[in-house]
Amino acid sequence: MNKVQKAFTFTACISIFLITAFSVLLGCQSSSQETMPNAEVGVHSTYAPQKPDAVTTITEPSQVDLKDATPVKLGRKTQSYFGSIDKTVLQDLEIASPSSINRGLNKMRKAAIEYTESERVIYNISSRIMSEVWSKENQLVNVPAVSQVSGLGASYLAIMDSAKSGIFENRKGEKDFFLTVLPALVILSSTENTGYYADAETALLSGLKMKPDSVLCNYLLGKLYEKQKQYEKAVACFEKATEPGTTVFEVLYEKAACLVALGHYEAASSILDRLVIQFPSDVQVLKLYANATLLMGDFPRAELYASQVLQQNPSDLEFVLFRAKIFVETGEYLKASSLLDVYAKSFPTQHEYLLLRAKLQKEWNKNLTVAISTIEKALSLYPDDEDIILYAAQLASETGSRVSGKTGVQLAELILKDDPDNVKGLQYSVQSLYNEGRYSEAYTLSKKLLGDKAVPQRAVLMHTKVCLAMHYNDEAWKYAASLYEKNSDNIEIIQHYIEVMIKTGRTQSASKLINSMLSGTPSANLKSFLFYERSFLTSNEGTMLSDLRSSLIANPRNSDALFRMYQIYYGRKDYRKAQYYLKQVVSLNPNDEKYLRLNSELDQLLK
């Protein structure tokens, strides 16, 4: 065989070998496609293998070795527990407002037997959110049973059970919205535990990253901030939880409560007006509105809402006491006293009861000794109660007395050391310093107090007195004239204005105003004041005594007039008559150290 024949034969053999090998591989591939199950969906492929060429005989191998085969990576992610539910339904249920829950479930509505397990679970989650979070709404009915659900499906419901029991199940790192957020329902439980606050905030913020428009998340986060007294942040969350055109009771109520806590009473009132119209008999709304209007100083409306609460539940002792507070503020002491008597049968040592009782004893019974005794009892029972400390400071500063061995300055300092800008604390401290003759210190504190935009009118009146004591007459006149210009019908302002006019040398104007008012029909107390002030406009002692006697005829308990009578007779060295008037002053101010000291000195002179 020549070289050409040999080459042709070799080439032919190679060609036959390659064709045979290719056919064998094709057969193996067809067999594999025909019998291997689909790993992703769990069913066999319906792909049909190609028939072999009629000329070429293919022998199918009995076994194919796949140990070196490269596995195929699937592109689809693992499906979540609720992954089979329509996305729009799931989005509505994650918003979880009353309207979105109803909207989502309506899209999913079917016969009970047709619900899948995950649909039954999410239906129950939504139902419990409605009942536990949005309890004022119409509740869901025909909720499919979940008694046979186990595994992950049961975990969702178990988390909600734990939250209701006051237990926070931390699911940190979860990518599932409901597993992340549902533990935070513990915020609505009555537990006093605060250890979960940080974790609950983290969970809700994670939930909002997944679903920024979730009403449920924003509402629960607002409630959490409210519990922490971060009212500004809470209000911002409640605003985000408010859907346009909808009225969700819980969202609006909590927002109004936070606004009341912030002192934004008008804004709270506009919300409460809506709630009162829609829920006219809701005790929760009536109570909040009563509190808001009381803080606004709108006592008639506060009384209206308080009485509506008691009409529904006459034995609501909280509002028996609340109504008594209104009557103390409005000076209806007889009504207040009867309500306090009712309350005292059940809670005779409750802190607010003791506070109101002390106010009643001072203002109505005019018994400072008993009032101080009551507030001292309150201080011993509630040594850290701010309202009780402040009223004790007020009593001490107004009467010159010591309460529990402390002056008004010392009592006010208990508040000011932690809250240096406390308006009432500063006010009572200024008054007490003034009473003690520490005018320079009083002036410094008073100037600080007047820097506050919301300074009480009484603090301005006190500042003018301090200015007069410091001989800052121009400053005293500036404040007094400004107050009178704005409040010329206010009796207290008028009295103060007359006093400042006289002490700053504006005697002619003061005389004209006093005589004008005396020619009318002033009340007995005002008449007594006017005669007392007129006694300073004459240098004639007889005329002076005549005016003071007229003052005491109008009001025998006018301490200022009595003390001025004492001063005149003391100046005459008529100590018996001086003592007569001073003892009356002491009987009206039995705890005032200044009067007690003067009386003791007079007793020594008369021995």
GUNU-737580 format. One line per field, with one value per residue (C-alpha): z, y, x; residue in three letters; residue number from 1. Coordinates in Angstrom, 1 decimal, always signed. Layout:
GUNU-737580
w: (Z ...)
v: (Y ...)
u: (X ...)
aa: (ala ...)
i: (NUM ...)
//
This chain:
GUNU-737580
w: (+0.0 -1.1 +1.1 -0.4 +0.3 +3.8 +4.5 +3.1 +5.2 +8.4 +7.7 +7.2 +10.4 +12.3 +10.8 +11.7 +15.2 +15.7 +14.3 +16.6 +19.6 +18.8 +18.5 +21.9 +23.6 +21.9 +23.2 +26.7 +26.6 +25.3 +28.0 +30.7 +29.5 +29.4 +32.9 +35.3 +37.5 +37.6 +40.8 +41.0 +40.6 +41.6 +38.3 +35.3 +32.1 +29.0 +26.6 +23.9 +22.7 +19.0 +17.1 +16.1 +12.5 +10.6 +9.2 +12.4 +15.2 +18.6 +21.6 +24.8 +27.7 +30.8 +33.3 +33.0 +35.5 +36.7 +39.5 +37.7 +36.4 +37.4 +39.3 +37.7 +40.0 +40.1 +39.7 +41.8 +45.5 +48.3 +48.6 +51.9 +54.0 +52.5 +49.0 +47.4 +48.4 +45.8 +46.2 +46.3 +49.1 +51.1 +50.7 +52.0 +55.0 +55.8 +55.8 +58.4 +58.8 +59.3 +55.7 +54.1 +56.1 +54.8 +51.3 +51.3 +52.7 +50.3 +47.4 +49.0 +49.9 +49.1 +50.7 +54.0 +52.7 +49.8 +51.9 +51.9 +55.2 +54.7 +53.7 +56.9 +59.0 +57.5 +57.8 +61.6 +62.0 +60.4 +62.5 +65.7 +64.6 +64.2 +67.6 +69.6 +67.8 +66.1 +68.7 +67.8 +64.3 +63.0 +63.7 +61.1 +61.0 +59.5 +60.2 +59.0 +61.6 +62.3 +64.8 +62.6 +61.6 +62.9 +62.2 +61.0 +60.5 +64.2 +65.1 +63.9 +66.2 +69.1 +68.9 +69.1 +72.2 +73.8 +73.1 +74.6 +77.7 +78.0 +76.5 +73.7 +71.4 +69.7 +66.1 +65.2 +61.6 +60.2 +56.6 +57.0 +57.8 +60.2 +62.1 +62.6 +63.6 +65.5 +68.7 +69.0 +69.8 +73.4 +73.5 +73.8 +76.8 +80.3 +81.3 +83.4 +82.0 +80.0 +79.1 +75.6 +74.5 +72.5 +70.8 +70.0 +68.4 +66.3 +65.2 +64.1 +62.3 +60.5 +59.6 +58.2 +56.0 +54.5 +54.4 +54.9 +54.6 +57.2 +59.4 +62.0 +62.3 +62.6 +65.1 +67.4 +67.1 +68.2 +71.1 +72.1 +72.0 +74.0 +76.7 +76.9 +77.0 +73.7 +72.7 +69.7 +68.1 +68.9 +67.2 +64.1 +64.0 +64.5 +61.7 +59.4 +60.6 +59.5 +56.1 +54.1 +54.3 +57.1 +60.9 +62.9 +66.5 +68.1 +66.0 +66.5 +70.2 +70.9 +68.8 +70.8 +74.1 +73.1 +72.1 +75.5 +77.2 +75.1 +76.1 +72.5 +73.7 +70.7 +68.3 +70.6 +70.8 +67.0 +67.0 +70.0 +68.4 +65.6 +68.0 +70.1 +67.1 +65.9 +69.4 +71.5 +74.4 +74.5 +78.1 +76.9 +74.7 +77.3 +79.9 +77.7 +76.6 +80.2 +81.1 +78.1 +78.8 +82.5 +81.5 +79.1 +82.0 +80.3 +83.4 +82.1 +79.3 +81.7 +84.0 +81.0 +80.0 +83.5 +84.3 +81.1 +82.4 +85.7 +84.1 +82.5 +85.7 +88.9 +90.9 +88.8 +91.8 +89.5 +88.0 +91.3 +92.4 +89.0 +89.3 +92.9 +91.4 +88.9 +91.8 +93.8 +90.8 +90.3 +93.9 +94.3 +97.6 +99.0 +95.9 +96.1 +99.7 +99.3 +96.4 +98.5 +101.3 +99.0 +97.7 +101.2 +102.1 +99.8 +99.4 +102.4 +101.8 +98.0 +97.0 +94.9 +97.5 +100.2 +97.9 +97.1 +100.8 +101.8 +99.2 +100.4 +104.0 +103.1 +100.7 +102.1 +105.7 +106.1 +108.4 +107.5 +110.5 +109.3 +105.7 +106.5 +108.6 +105.7 +103.2 +105.7 +105.9 +102.1 +102.1 +104.5 +102.3 +98.9 +99.5 +95.8 +94.4 +92.5 +92.8 +96.6 +97.0 +94.9 +96.9 +100.1 +98.7 +97.7 +101.2 +102.8 +100.5 +100.7 +104.4 +105.6 +107.4 +107.4 +106.1 +107.4 +108.8 +105.5 +104.1 +100.7 +99.2 +100.6 +99.3 +95.9 +95.7 +95.9 +92.5 +91.1 +91.7 +89.0 +86.9 +87.2 +84.8 +86.6 +86.5 +89.7 +91.6 +90.6 +91.3 +94.9 +95.5 +94.5 +96.7 +99.7 +99.2 +99.1 +102.3 +104.0 +102.8 +100.5 +97.7 +95.7 +95.4 +94.6 +91.9 +90.2 +90.2 +89.1 +86.1 +85.1 +85.4 +83.3 +80.5 +80.0 +77.3 +79.2 +82.6 +84.7 +85.3 +89.1 +88.5 +86.8 +89.7 +92.1 +90.0 +90.4 +94.2 +94.2 +92.0 +94.4 +97.3 +95.4 +94.6 +90.8 +90.5 +86.7 +86.1 +88.5 +86.8 +83.3 +84.2 +86.2 +83.4 +80.7 +82.7 +83.4 +79.7 +78.7 +81.6 +82.8 +83.9 +86.1 +89.8 +90.8 +88.1 +89.1 +92.7 +91.8 +89.5 +92.3 +94.7 +92.2 +91.4 +95.1 +95.7 +92.6 +93.6 +91.2 +94.0 +92.2 +89.5 +92.2 +94.3 +91.2 +90.3 +94.0 +94.5 +91.1 +92.1 +95.6 +94.0 +92.4 +94.0 +94.7 +96.5 +100.2 +99.7 +96.9 +99.0 +101.9 +99.7 +98.3 +101.7 +102.8 +99.8 +100.3 +103.8 +102.2 +100.3 +103.4 +106.0 +108.5 +111.0 +111.8 +108.2 +107.8 +110.8 +109.4 +106.1 +107.9 +110.1 +106.9 +105.4 +108.4 +108.5 +104.9 +105.6 +109.3 +108.1 +106.0 +107.4 +105.7 +107.3 +110.7 +110.5 +109.5 +112.5 +114.7 +113.1 +113.8 +117.5 +117.9 +116.6 +119.2 +121.8 +122.5 +122.9 +124.2 +121.1 +118.9 +120.5 +119.9 +116.2 +116.0 +117.7 +115.0 +112.4 +114.1 +114.3 +110.6 +109.9 +112.7 +111.1 +109.8 +111.5 +111.0 +112.8 +115.6 +116.2 +116.4 +118.8 +121.0 +121.1 +122.0 +124.8 +126.3 +126.1 +127.9 +130.8)
v: (+0.0 +3.3 +6.4 +8.0 +4.9 +4.7 +8.4 +8.0 +4.9 +6.7 +9.7 +7.6 +5.8 +9.0 +10.3 +7.1 +7.3 +10.9 +10.3 +7.3 +9.2 +12.2 +9.8 +8.2 +11.6 +12.7 +9.6 +10.1 +13.7 +12.6 +10.0 +12.4 +15.0 +12.3 +10.9 +13.6 +15.4 +19.2 +20.2 +23.5 +22.7 +19.1 +17.6 +15.7 +17.5 +16.9 +17.5 +14.7 +13.3 +13.4 +10.1 +8.7 +8.8 +5.7 +4.8 +5.1 +2.6 +4.1 +2.0 +3.8 +3.5 +1.7 +4.5 +8.0 +9.3 +12.9 +13.2 +15.9 +17.7 +21.4 +22.1 +24.7 +27.7 +28.6 +32.2 +32.3 +33.2 +31.2 +32.1 +33.8 +32.3 +34.8 +34.7 +33.0 +35.8 +38.5 +41.4 +44.1 +42.3 +41.9 +45.6 +46.6 +44.3 +45.6 +49.2 +47.7 +50.7 +49.9 +50.9 +49.1 +45.9 +45.8 +46.6 +43.9 +41.2 +42.1 +41.3 +38.0 +37.1 +33.5 +30.5 +29.5 +26.1 +27.6 +29.6 +28.3 +28.0 +31.3 +33.1 +31.9 +33.0 +36.5 +36.8 +36.1 +38.5 +41.2 +40.3 +40.6 +43.9 +45.2 +44.1 +44.9 +48.2 +49.6 +48.5 +51.4 +50.1 +47.5 +44.2 +41.4 +38.5 +35.0 +34.8 +31.4 +29.0 +28.4 +25.6 +23.1 +25.6 +24.7 +25.6 +29.1 +29.9 +29.3 +31.5 +34.7 +34.1 +33.0 +36.3 +38.2 +36.2 +37.0 +40.7 +40.7 +39.2 +41.9 +39.9 +41.2 +38.5 +39.9 +38.8 +41.0 +40.5 +39.1 +40.0 +39.2 +42.3 +40.7 +38.7 +42.0 +44.2 +42.0 +41.8 +45.6 +45.1 +44.7 +48.5 +48.3 +45.9 +47.2 +46.0 +48.3 +46.8 +49.3 +47.1 +46.4 +50.1 +50.1 +46.8 +47.8 +51.0 +49.1 +46.7 +49.4 +51.4 +48.2 +47.7 +51.2 +50.6 +47.7 +49.5 +53.3 +54.0 +51.4 +53.1 +50.3 +50.9 +54.7 +54.4 +51.9 +54.0 +57.1 +55.2 +54.1 +57.7 +58.8 +56.3 +57.8 +61.3 +62.3 +64.0 +65.9 +62.8 +61.0 +63.7 +63.4 +59.6 +60.1 +62.6 +60.0 +57.5 +59.7 +58.8 +61.5 +61.4 +58.9 +59.2 +56.6 +57.1 +55.8 +57.8 +61.1 +60.5 +59.8 +62.8 +65.0 +63.6 +64.4 +67.9 +68.5 +67.2 +69.7 +72.5 +73.0 +73.1 +74.8 +72.3 +69.5 +71.1 +71.1 +67.3 +66.7 +68.6 +66.1 +63.1 +64.5 +64.8 +61.3 +59.7 +61.9 +59.4 +58.2 +58.6 +58.6 +61.6 +63.5 +63.0 +64.2 +67.2 +68.0 +68.0 +70.1 +72.8 +72.9 +73.5 +76.2 +77.9 +77.3 +76.2 +76.2 +73.7 +71.6 +71.4 +70.5 +67.5 +66.4 +66.3 +64.2 +61.7 +61.5 +61.1 +57.9 +56.7 +58.6 +56.5 +57.5 +58.9 +60.2 +62.7 +63.4 +64.7 +66.4 +68.3 +69.3 +70.8 +72.9 +74.2 +75.1 +77.0 +78.9 +79.7 +77.5 +76.2 +74.7 +72.5 +71.5 +70.7 +68.2 +66.5 +66.2 +64.7 +62.0 +61.3 +61.2 +58.2 +56.0 +57.8 +60.2 +60.3 +60.6 +63.3 +65.5 +65.2 +66.5 +69.3 +70.4 +70.1 +72.4 +75.0 +74.8 +75.3 +78.4 +80.1 +79.2 +78.3 +81.0 +78.6 +78.9 +76.7 +73.8 +74.3 +74.2 +71.1 +69.4 +70.3 +69.1 +65.7 +65.6 +66.5 +63.6 +61.1 +62.5 +64.2 +64.3 +65.4 +68.6 +70.0 +69.5 +71.1 +74.0 +74.6 +74.4 +77.0 +79.2 +78.9 +79.8 +82.7 +84.2 +83.9 +84.4 +81.0 +78.0 +74.7 +71.5 +73.8 +75.4 +78.9 +79.6 +80.0 +76.7 +74.8 +76.5 +75.5 +71.8 +72.3 +74.8 +72.7 +70.2 +72.7 +76.1 +77.7 +76.4 +79.4 +78.7 +77.9 +81.2 +83.1 +81.7 +82.2 +85.9 +86.5 +84.8 +86.8 +89.9 +89.0 +88.4 +91.8 +90.3 +92.7 +92.5 +88.7 +89.0 +91.5 +89.3 +86.3 +88.4 +89.8 +86.2 +85.2 +88.1 +86.9 +84.0 +84.8 +83.0 +84.7 +84.9 +88.2 +87.8 +87.6 +91.0 +92.5 +91.0 +92.5 +96.0 +95.6 +94.5 +97.5 +99.8 +98.3 +98.8 +102.4 +101.6 +103.8 +104.3 +100.6 +99.9 +102.5 +101.1 +97.7 +98.9 +101.3 +98.6 +96.2 +98.8 +99.8 +96.2 +95.2 +98.4 +96.3 +93.9 +94.7 +93.3 +95.3 +98.5 +98.1 +97.5 +100.5 +102.8 +101.5 +102.2 +105.7 +106.6 +105.2 +106.9 +110.3 +110.4 +111.3 +113.7 +111.1 +108.4 +110.6 +111.3 +107.6 +106.5 +109.1 +108.2 +104.6 +105.3 +107.3 +104.2 +100.9 +99.1 +95.7 +95.7 +94.4 +97.0 +99.7 +98.7 +98.8 +102.3 +103.8 +102.2 +103.6 +107.0 +107.2 +107.6 +110.8 +113.0 +114.2 +114.9 +112.1 +112.6 +112.2 +109.3 +107.4 +108.3 +106.6 +103.6 +103.2 +103.4 +100.7 +98.4 +99.0 +97.8 +94.8 +94.1 +91.5 +93.9 +93.1 +96.0 +98.5 +96.9 +96.9 +100.6 +101.4 +99.5 +101.6 +104.9 +104.1 +102.6 +105.8 +107.7 +105.3 +104.2 +100.6 +99.3 +100.5 +99.3 +95.9 +95.7 +96.1 +94.0 +91.1 +91.1 +91.1 +88.1 +86.2 +86.6 +85.6 +83.3 +81.8 +85.0 +85.3 +89.1 +89.8 +87.2 +88.9 +92.4 +91.1 +89.6 +92.9 +94.8 +92.3 +93.1 +96.9 +96.4 +94.4)
u: (+0.0 +1.5 +1.7 -1.4 -3.6 -2.3 -3.1 -6.6 -7.3 -6.1 -8.3 -11.4 -10.8 -10.5 -13.7 -15.7 -14.3 -15.4 -18.9 -19.4 -18.2 -20.5 -23.5 -22.8 -22.6 -25.8 -27.6 -26.4 -27.7 -31.1 -31.4 -30.5 -33.0 -35.7 -35.3 -33.7 -36.3 -36.4 -34.7 -36.4 -40.1 -40.2 -41.7 -40.3 -39.5 -41.7 -38.8 -38.8 -35.4 -34.4 -34.5 -31.0 -29.9 -31.3 -27.9 -25.9 -26.5 -26.1 -25.4 -26.7 -24.3 -25.7 -24.3 -23.2 -20.6 -21.6 -19.1 -17.1 -20.2 -20.5 -23.8 -26.2 -27.0 -30.7 -31.6 -34.8 -34.6 -36.1 -39.7 -41.0 -43.8 -46.2 -44.6 -47.6 -49.9 -50.7 -48.2 -50.8 -52.7 -49.5 -48.7 -52.1 -51.8 -48.3 -49.6 -52.0 -54.3 -58.0 -58.8 -55.8 -56.5 -60.1 -59.0 -56.3 -58.6 -61.4 -58.9 -58.1 -61.7 -62.8 -64.6 -63.0 -62.1 -60.2 -57.7 -54.1 -52.3 -50.3 -53.5 -55.2 -52.3 -52.1 -55.9 -55.6 -52.6 -54.7 -57.7 -55.7 -54.1 -57.6 -58.8 -55.6 -54.5 -57.6 -60.3 -62.7 -63.1 -65.6 -64.0 -63.4 -65.8 -65.6 -61.9 -60.6 -59.4 -55.7 -55.9 -54.0 -51.2 -47.7 -44.1 -43.4 -47.0 -47.7 -44.7 -46.4 -49.3 -47.1 -45.2 -48.5 -49.5 -46.2 -46.5 -50.0 -48.5 -45.9 -43.0 -40.9 -39.5 -36.5 -36.3 -33.3 -32.0 -35.3 -36.1 -39.8 -41.9 -44.3 -41.7 -39.8 -42.7 -45.1 -43.0 -43.3 -47.0 -45.8 -45.9 -49.7 -49.6 -49.9 -46.4 -44.3 -41.1 -39.1 -36.2 -37.5 -37.7 -34.4 -35.1 -38.7 -37.5 -34.9 -37.5 -40.0 -37.3 -36.3 -40.0 -40.2 -37.2 -39.1 -42.4 -42.0 -45.8 -46.8 -49.4 -48.9 -45.2 -45.5 -48.3 -46.4 -43.3 -45.3 -46.7 -43.2 -41.9 -45.0 -44.2 -40.7 -42.2 -40.5 -43.7 -42.4 -41.1 -44.3 -46.4 -44.3 -44.9 -48.6 -48.7 -47.1 -49.7 -52.5 -54.0 -55.7 -59.4 -59.6 -60.3 -58.5 -59.5 -56.3 -54.0 -55.8 -56.4 -52.7 -51.6 -54.0 -52.7 -49.1 -50.1 -51.7 -48.5 -46.5 -48.9 -50.2 -53.8 -55.4 -53.9 -55.1 -58.6 -59.0 -58.4 -60.6 -63.4 -63.4 -63.3 -66.2 -68.4 -67.6 -67.5 -69.7 -70.0 -66.4 -65.2 -61.5 -62.1 -64.2 -61.5 -58.7 -60.8 -61.7 -58.0 -57.0 -59.6 -58.7 -55.1 -56.2 -58.1 -61.4 -63.2 -66.8 -65.9 -63.8 -66.8 -69.0 -66.9 -66.2 -70.0 -70.5 -68.0 -69.7 -73.1 -71.9 -70.2 -71.1 -68.6 -65.6 -63.6 -60.9 -63.3 -65.0 -61.6 -61.2 -64.4 -63.5 -60.3 -62.3 -64.5 -61.4 -60.0 -63.3 -63.8 -66.9 -65.6 -68.9 -69.2 -65.5 -65.8 -68.7 -66.9 -63.7 -65.7 -67.0 -63.5 -61.9 -64.1 -62.0 -58.6 -58.0 -54.2 -54.1 -51.6 -53.9 -56.7 -54.4 -53.3 -56.8 -57.9 -55.0 -56.0 -59.6 -58.5 -56.4 -58.8 -62.2 -61.7 -59.0 -57.2 -53.6 -52.5 -54.6 -53.7 -50.0 -50.5 -52.3 -49.5 -46.9 -48.6 -48.6 -44.9 -44.1 -46.0 -44.9 -41.5 -40.7 -44.1 -43.5 -47.0 -47.0 -43.5 -44.5 -47.7 -45.8 -43.4 -46.4 -47.8 -44.5 -43.8 -47.3 -47.6 -44.0 -44.4 -42.1 -43.5 -41.9 -39.2 -38.4 -38.8 -40.4 -36.9 -35.7 -38.8 -38.5 -34.9 -35.9 -37.4 -35.0 -31.9 -33.1 -35.2 -33.5 -36.1 -39.2 -41.5 -43.5 -40.3 -38.8 -42.0 -42.3 -38.6 -38.8 -41.8 -40.2 -36.9 -39.0 -40.8 -37.4 -36.2 -33.6 -34.5 -31.3 -31.5 -35.2 -34.5 -31.9 -34.3 -37.2 -35.4 -34.5 -38.2 -39.4 -37.2 -39.6 -42.2 -44.9 -44.4 -47.5 -49.1 -48.6 -44.9 -44.9 -46.9 -44.3 -41.5 -42.9 -43.0 -39.3 -38.4 -40.2 -38.2 -35.0 -36.1 -36.2 -39.3 -39.1 -38.9 -41.7 -43.9 -43.1 -44.4 -47.4 -48.5 -48.1 -50.2 -52.9 -53.1 -53.8 -56.0 -57.8 -60.9 -58.9 -59.4 -56.1 -54.3 -56.1 -55.2 -51.6 -51.6 -52.9 -50.3 -47.4 -48.8 -48.7 -45.3 -43.8 -45.2 -48.1 -50.4 -52.8 -53.6 -54.0 -56.4 -58.5 -58.8 -59.5 -62.3 -63.8 -64.0 -65.3 -68.2 -69.4 -70.4 -67.2 -67.2 -66.4 -62.9 -62.2 -63.7 -61.5 -58.4 -59.3 -59.6 -56.4 -54.5 -56.1 -54.6 -51.2 -52.3 -52.6 -50.1 -52.9 -53.0 -56.7 -57.6 -55.3 -56.9 -60.4 -59.6 -58.1 -61.2 -63.4 -61.2 -61.7 -65.4 -65.6 -63.3 -62.3 -59.9 -57.7 -54.3 -52.6 -55.0 -54.7 -50.9 -50.9 -53.0 -50.5 -47.6 -49.4 -50.1 -46.7 -45.2 -47.3 -46.0 -49.5 -48.4 -51.8 -53.6 -50.7 -50.9 -54.7 -54.2 -51.1 -52.7 -55.5 -52.8 -51.1 -54.5 -54.9 -51.3 -50.4 -47.3 -45.8 -42.4 -42.2 -45.5 -44.7 -41.4 -43.0 -45.6 -43.0 -41.1 -44.3 -45.0 -41.6 -42.3 -45.6 -44.2)
aa: (met asn lys val gln lys ala phe thr phe thr ala cys ile ser ile phe leu ile thr ala phe ser val leu leu gly cys gln ser ser ser gln glu thr met pro asn ala glu val gly val his ser thr tyr ala pro gln lys pro asp ala val thr thr ile thr glu pro ser gln val asp leu lys asp ala thr pro val lys leu gly arg lys thr gln ser tyr phe gly ser ile asp lys thr val leu gln asp leu glu ile ala ser pro ser ser ile asn arg gly leu asn lys met arg lys ala ala ile glu tyr thr glu ser glu arg val ile tyr asn ile ser ser arg ile met ser glu val trp ser lys glu asn gln leu val asn val pro ala val ser gln val ser gly leu gly ala ser tyr leu ala ile met asp ser ala lys ser gly ile phe glu asn arg lys gly glu lys asp phe phe leu thr val leu pro ala leu val ile leu ser ser thr glu asn thr gly tyr tyr ala asp ala glu thr ala leu leu ser gly leu lys met lys pro asp ser val leu cys asn tyr leu leu gly lys leu tyr glu lys gln lys gln tyr glu lys ala val ala cys phe glu lys ala thr glu pro gly thr thr val phe glu val leu tyr glu lys ala ala cys leu val ala leu gly his tyr glu ala ala ser ser ile leu asp arg leu val ile gln phe pro ser asp val gln val leu lys leu tyr ala asn ala thr leu leu met gly asp phe pro arg ala glu leu tyr ala ser gln val leu gln gln asn pro ser asp leu glu phe val leu phe arg ala lys ile phe val glu thr gly glu tyr leu lys ala ser ser leu leu asp val tyr ala lys ser phe pro thr gln his glu tyr leu leu leu arg ala lys leu gln lys glu trp asn lys asn leu thr val ala ile ser thr ile glu lys ala leu ser leu tyr pro asp asp glu asp ile ile leu tyr ala ala gln leu ala ser glu thr gly ser arg val ser gly lys thr gly val gln leu ala glu leu ile leu lys asp asp pro asp asn val lys gly leu gln tyr ser val gln ser leu tyr asn glu gly arg tyr ser glu ala tyr thr leu ser lys lys leu leu gly asp lys ala val pro gln arg ala val leu met his thr lys val cys leu ala met his tyr asn asp glu ala trp lys tyr ala ala ser leu tyr glu lys asn ser asp asn ile glu ile ile gln his tyr ile glu val met ile lys thr gly arg thr gln ser ala ser lys leu ile asn ser met leu ser gly thr pro ser ala asn leu lys ser phe leu phe tyr glu arg ser phe leu thr ser asn glu gly thr met leu ser asp leu arg ser ser leu ile ala asn pro arg asn ser asp ala leu phe arg met tyr gln ile tyr tyr gly arg lys asp tyr arg lys ala gln tyr tyr leu lys gln val val ser leu asn pro asn asp glu lys tyr leu arg leu asn ser glu leu asp gln leu leu lys)
i: (1 2 3 4 5 6 7 8 9 10 11 12 13 14 15 16 17 18 19 20 21 22 23 24 25 26 27 28 29 30 31 32 33 34 35 36 37 38 39 40 41 42 43 44 45 46 47 48 49 50 51 52 53 54 55 56 57 58 59 60 61 62 63 64 65 66 67 68 69 70 71 72 73 74 75 76 77 78 79 80 81 82 83 84 85 86 87 88 89 90 91 92 93 94 95 96 97 98 99 100 101 102 103 104 105 106 107 108 109 110 111 112 113 114 115 116 117 118 119 120 121 122 123 124 125 126 127 128 129 130 131 132 133 134 135 136 137 138 139 140 141 142 143 144 145 146 147 148 149 150 151 152 153 154 155 156 157 158 159 160 161 162 163 164 165 166 167 168 169 170 171 172 173 174 175 176 177 178 179 180 181 182 183 184 185 186 187 188 189 190 191 192 193 194 195 196 197 198 199 200 201 202 203 204 205 206 207 208 209 210 211 212 213 214 215 216 217 218 219 220 221 222 223 224 225 226 227 228 229 230 231 232 233 234 235 236 237 238 239 240 241 242 243 244 245 246 247 248 249 250 251 252 253 254 255 256 257 258 259 260 261 262 263 264 265 266 267 268 269 270 271 272 273 274 275 276 277 278 279 280 281 282 283 284 285 286 287 288 289 290 291 292 293 294 295 296 297 298 299 300 301 302 303 304 305 306 307 308 309 310 311 312 313 314 315 316 317 318 319 320 321 322 323 324 325 326 327 328 329 330 331 332 333 334 335 336 337 338 339 340 341 342 343 344 345 346 347 348 349 350 351 352 353 354 355 356 357 358 359 360 361 362 363 364 365 366 367 368 369 370 371 372 373 374 375 376 377 378 379 380 381 382 383 384 385 386 387 388 389 390 391 392 393 394 395 396 397 398 399 400 401 402 403 404 405 406 407 408 409 410 411 412 413 414 415 416 417 418 419 420 421 422 423 424 425 426 427 428 429 430 431 432 433 434 435 436 437 438 439 440 441 442 443 444 445 446 447 448 449 450 451 452 453 454 455 456 457 458 459 460 461 462 463 464 465 466 467 468 469 470 471 472 473 474 475 476 477 478 479 480 481 482 483 484 485 486 487 488 489 490 491 492 493 494 495 496 497 498 499 500 501 502 503 504 505 506 507 508 509 510 511 512 513 514 515 516 517 518 519 520 521 522 523 524 525 526 527 528 529 530 531 532 533 534 535 536 537 538 539 540 541 542 543 544 545 546 547 548 549 550 551 552 553 554 555 556 557 558 559 560 561 562 563 564 565 566 567 568 569 570 571 572 573 574 575 576 577 578 579 580 581 582 583 584 585 586 587 588 589 590 591 592 593 594 595 596 597 598 599 600 601 602 603 604 605 606 607)
//
